[in-house]
C-alpha cells in the first residue's frame, strides 16, 4: 500500500520556523528520525519511508501554501495513489497549540492551502491532520501570527507534538483513519 502524506508550508528560510510551516516540521522530523533526506522534484520535495509494509511518500510542496493543490494532485497522479490514501498535515488557528485533530474529510475551515487542494482535486473527501497553532493574536494580526515564529514554551513542547503527529500518520497508514482519530485526536 502506498500513501501520500502532504505537509503544508511555505518554502524559504524566512518561513522555516513559522507556525504556518508545522506541516513541513512534522515531515522533516519523521525524515530525520528515519535518517532519510528529501529530494527536490516537480512541485516539491519528496522522501520515501517504508513502515510495516506500507510505503509513505512525504511531500513538501514548493508551490507556496496557497497553491498546494497543484503539487498534491501531481504527486497523487505520478505515484498512482488513490485519494483515500492521501493525508494532508496542516496548521489550524482554531485549535489550541499542540492539539492534533484528524478527520476523514471536511471543509477547508478558511485555510487557503486546503481550499486550493479542494479546488484542484474537485473534492474535500480526503483525510487531514490539523495541528493547533492557537490564536493568540489581536484583531487584524492573523497574518503576522501565522507567519511568526513559535514562542519559547511552544518550542519546548514541539517535539512531543511532532512525535504525536508522526505516530498518527503511521496509524493512519497501518490501522486506518478511524483508529488514528480515536488514538491521536488529543490536546497537549
VOPAGU-2260 file (C-alpha; in pm, 1 decimal, decimal comma):
REM VOPAGU-2260
SITE   aa  ch    i         X         Y         Z
SITE  UNK   A    0       0,0       0,0       0,0
SITE  UNK   A    1     122,5     345,7     -93,1
SITE  UNK   A    2      31,9     668,9      84,9
SITE  UNK   A    3      89,6    1035,5       7,7
SITE  UNK   A    4     148,8    1249,4     315,7
SITE  UNK   A    5     146,8    1617,1     219,9
SITE  UNK   A    6     278,6    1853,5     485,7
SITE  UNK   A    7     181,4    2209,7     404,6
SITE  UNK   A    8     409,3    2508,2     446,6
SITE  UNK   A    9     597,5    2778,2     261,4
SITE  UNK   A   10     943,8    2731,5     113,9
SITE  UNK   A   11    1228,8    2963,5     206,6
SITE  UNK   A   12    1441,7    3030,2     514,3
SITE  UNK   A   13    1220,1    3320,0     625,9
SITE  UNK   A   14     926,5    3077,8     675,0
SITE  UNK   A   15    1119,2    2778,0     810,7
SITE  UNK   A   16    1025,4    2804,2    1180,2
SITE  UNK   A   17     687,6    2975,4    1146,7
SITE  UNK   A   18     356,2    2841,8    1275,7
SITE  UNK   A   19     224,7    2811,0     919,0
SITE  UNK   A   20     501,6    2557,8     843,0
SITE  UNK   A   21     407,1    2299,4    1103,8
SITE  UNK   A   22     317,6    2055,7     823,5
SITE  UNK   A   23     675,9    2079,8     695,4
SITE  UNK   A   24     805,9    2042,6    1052,5
SITE  UNK   A   25     621,0    1712,2    1101,0
SITE  UNK   A   26     760,0    1562,7     779,5
SITE  UNK   A   27    1110,7    1693,1     849,6
SITE  UNK   A   28    1104,1    1535,2    1197,3
SITE  UNK   A   29     992,0    1197,5    1057,0
SITE  UNK   A   30    1254,4    1204,9     781,2
SITE  UNK   A   31    1527,1    1298,1    1029,0
SITE  UNK   A   32    1421,3    1021,2    1271,9
SITE  UNK   A   33    1427,3     775,4     979,1
SITE  UNK   A   34    1767,1     904,0     858,7
SITE  UNK   A   35    1638,8     991,3     511,3
SITE  UNK   A   36    1659,5    1308,6     305,3
SITE  UNK   A   37    1416,2    1496,7      85,5
SITE  UNK   A   38    1485,5    1517,1    -286,3
SITE  UNK   A   39    1373,1    1818,0    -489,9
SITE  UNK   A   40    1132,0    1728,9    -767,9
SITE  UNK   A   41     839,4    1865,3    -959,8
SITE  UNK   A   42     623,4    2096,5    -745,5
SITE  UNK   A   43     800,6    1995,0    -424,9
SITE  UNK   A   44    1046,3    1787,4    -227,2
SITE  UNK   A   45     971,6    1424,6    -150,8
SITE  UNK   A   46    1108,0    1148,1      68,2
SITE  UNK   A   47    1010,5     780,8      83,5
SITE  UNK   A   48     960,9     594,5     410,9
SITE  UNK   A   49     863,9     229,0     449,3
SITE  UNK   A   50     685,2     131,9     770,2
SITE  UNK   A   51     514,1    -201,0     848,5
SITE  UNK   A   52     482,0    -295,0     482,5
SITE  UNK   A   53     343,9      44,5     382,2
SITE  UNK   A   54     522,2     297,8     163,5
SITE  UNK   A   55     478,4     663,1     256,5
SITE  UNK   A   56     570,6     939,3      12,6
SITE  UNK   A   57     626,2    1254,0     215,5
SITE  UNK   A   58     561,5    1570,0      13,8
SITE  UNK   A   59     657,6    1926,4      98,0
SITE  UNK   A   60     505,9    2135,4    -184,8
SITE  UNK   A   61     727,2    2407,4    -333,0
SITE  UNK   A   62     423,2    2590,7    -471,7
SITE  UNK   A   63     369,8    2800,4    -157,3
SITE  UNK   A   64      79,5    2733,4      74,2
SITE  UNK   A   65    -199,3    2887,3    -133,9
SITE  UNK   A   66    -120,0    2670,4    -439,5
SITE  UNK   A   67     -59,3    2339,4    -258,3
SITE  UNK   A   68    -327,3    2159,7    -461,0
SITE  UNK   A   69    -115,6    2162,8    -776,0
SITE  UNK   A   70     162,2    1966,1    -601,3
SITE  UNK   A   71     -74,1    1727,8    -421,5
SITE  UNK   A   72    -265,3    1649,5    -741,2
SITE  UNK   A   73      56,1    1596,3    -940,1
SITE  UNK   A   74     208,1    1354,2    -685,7
SITE  UNK   A   75    -116,5    1159,2    -640,4
SITE  UNK   A   76    -116,1    1100,7   -1017,4
SITE  UNK   A   77     259,0    1039,4   -1050,2
SITE  UNK   A   78     260,7     779,5    -771,5
SITE  UNK   A   79     -82,8     637,4    -866,4
SITE  UNK   A   80    -205,1     679,8    -509,5
SITE  UNK   A   81    -581,8     670,8    -450,2
SITE  UNK   A   82    -731,0     974,2    -277,7
SITE  UNK   A   83    -830,3     762,7      23,9
SITE  UNK   A   84    -456,3     715,7      87,2
SITE  UNK   A   85    -389,9    1090,6      97,5
SITE  UNK   A   86    -331,3    1267,5     428,7
SITE  UNK   A   87    -269,1    1643,4     442,8
SITE  UNK   A   88     -88,8    1780,1     751,5
SITE  UNK   A   89    -178,2    2142,1     816,4
SITE  UNK   A   90    -174,1    2415,7    1082,2
SITE  UNK   A   91    -502,9    2521,1    1243,5
SITE  UNK   A   92    -574,2    2854,0    1415,0
SITE  UNK   A   93    -898,5    2726,8    1567,2
SITE  UNK   A   94    -722,0    2464,9    1782,6
SITE  UNK   A   95    -511,0    2534,2    2092,5
SITE  UNK   A   96    -138,0    2494,2    2036,7
SITE  UNK   A   97     -31,0    2131,3    2009,1
SITE  UNK   A   98    -379,9    1984,2    1966,9
SITE  UNK   A   99    -399,6    1721,1    1692,3
SITE  UNK   A  100    -723,6    1653,0    1504,7
SITE  UNK   A  101    -752,7    1401,6    1222,8
SITE  UNK   A  102   -1062,6    1395,1    1003,4
SITE  UNK   A  103   -1163,7    1170,5     712,7
SITE  UNK   A  104   -1275,4    1474,4     515,1
SITE  UNK   A  105   -1420,8    1817,1     571,9
SITE  UNK   A  106   -1422,5    2183,1     494,0
SITE  UNK   A  107   -1113,0    2392,4     440,5
SITE  UNK   A  108   -1207,7    2590,7     750,8
SITE  UNK   A  109   -1069,7    2910,4     597,8
SITE  UNK   A  110    -726,9    2754,0     532,0
SITE  UNK   A  111    -607,1    2863,2     186,8
SITE  UNK   A  112    -385,4    2558,1     138,1
SITE  UNK   A  113    -680,9    2323,3     194,3
SITE  UNK   A  114    -905,8    2542,7     -23,5
SITE  UNK   A  115    -662,0    2503,9    -313,0
SITE  UNK   A  116    -632,6    2127,8    -263,0
SITE  UNK   A  117   -1015,0    2101,2    -260,5
SITE  UNK   A  118   -1023,2    2301,6    -583,8
SITE  UNK   A  119    -750,0    2103,0    -762,0
SITE  UNK   A  120    -886,6    1763,2    -654,9
SITE  UNK   A  121   -1250,7    1873,6    -703,6
SITE  UNK   A  122   -1336,0    1721,0    -364,3
SITE  UNK   A  123   -1284,3    1762,6       8,3
SITE  UNK   A  124   -1309,7    1385,1      61,3
SITE  UNK   A  125    -952,7    1326,2     177,7
SITE  UNK   A  126    -804,4    1290,3     525,2
SITE  UNK   A  127    -636,6    1578,1     700,2
SITE  UNK   A  128    -438,4    1608,3    1022,0
SITE  UNK   A  129    -482,9    1952,4    1171,3
SITE  UNK   A  130    -226,0    2068,4    1424,0
SITE  UNK   A  131    -329,0    2352,4    1651,9
SITE  UNK   A  132    -116,7    2665,2    1649,7
SITE  UNK   A  133    -350,4    2865,0    1876,3
SITE  UNK   A  134    -496,5    3204,5    1806,7
SITE  UNK   A  135    -302,7    3439,3    2031,8
SITE  UNK   A  136    -325,2    3747,5    1815,1
SITE  UNK   A  137    -506,3    4079,4    1813,7
SITE  UNK   A  138    -774,0    4150,6    1551,2
SITE  UNK   A  139    -607,1    4215,7    1216,7
SITE  UNK   A  140    -279,7    4045,8    1316,7
SITE  UNK   A  141    -360,8    3695,2    1187,4
SITE  UNK   A  142    -104,7    3700,3     904,0
SITE  UNK   A  143     176,1    3816,1    1134,5
SITE  UNK   A  144      78,2    3546,4    1384,8
SITE  UNK   A  145      74,9    3250,8    1143,2
SITE  UNK   A  146     395,3    3371,8     977,0
SITE  UNK   A  147     556,3    3435,4    1316,1
SITE  UNK   A  148     792,5    3202,5    1499,6
SITE  UNK   A  149     682,8    2982,0    1787,1
SITE  UNK   A  150     708,3    3115,8    2141,5
SITE  UNK   A  151     969,7    2962,7    2373,5
SITE  UNK   A  152     716,7    2744,9    2557,7
SITE  UNK   A  153     575,3    2627,4    2222,4
SITE  UNK   A  154     926,1    2538,4    2102,3
SITE  UNK   A  155     976,3    2331,9    2418,7
SITE  UNK   A  156     650,9    2142,4    2359,7
SITE  UNK   A  157     709,0    2098,5    1985,0
SITE  UNK   A  158     896,4    1761,6    1995,2
SITE  UNK   A  159     601,1    1599,0    2174,0
SITE  UNK   A  160     356,1    1747,7    1923,1
SITE  UNK   A  161     565,1    1631,2    1626,2
SITE  UNK   A  162     601,6    1279,5    1771,9
SITE  UNK   A  163     225,2    1250,5    1822,2
SITE  UNK   A  164     162,7    1370,6    1465,5
SITE  UNK   A  165     412,9    1118,7    1323,2
SITE  UNK   A  166     250,4     836,7    1521,7
SITE  UNK   A  167     -92,3     948,6    1397,4
SITE  UNK   A  168      32,7     930,6    1036,4
SITE  UNK   A  169     177,4     582,4    1091,8
SITE  UNK   A  170    -153,7     470,7    1245,7
SITE  UNK   A  171    -347,1     620,7     952,8
SITE  UNK   A  172    -143,6     405,4     714,3
SITE  UNK   A  173    -138,9      84,4     914,8
SITE  UNK   A  174    -469,0      81,0    1104,3
SITE  UNK   A  175    -690,7     328,4     918,3
SITE  UNK   A  176    -826,4     675,8     969,9
SITE  UNK   A  177   -1089,0     576,2    1230,5
SITE  UNK   A  178    -830,6     418,9    1462,8
SITE  UNK   A  179    -594,4     713,2    1412,5
SITE  UNK   A  180    -874,7     954,9    1504,0
SITE  UNK   A  181    -957,5     757,6    1818,1
SITE  UNK   A  182    -596,3     730,7    1932,7
SITE  UNK   A  183    -448,7    1066,8    1834,6
SITE  UNK   A  184    -718,6    1336,3    1843,8
SITE  UNK   A  185    -576,3    1493,7    2160,0
SITE  UNK   A  186    -468,2    1815,6    2322,7
SITE  UNK   A  187    -123,3    1882,1    2468,5
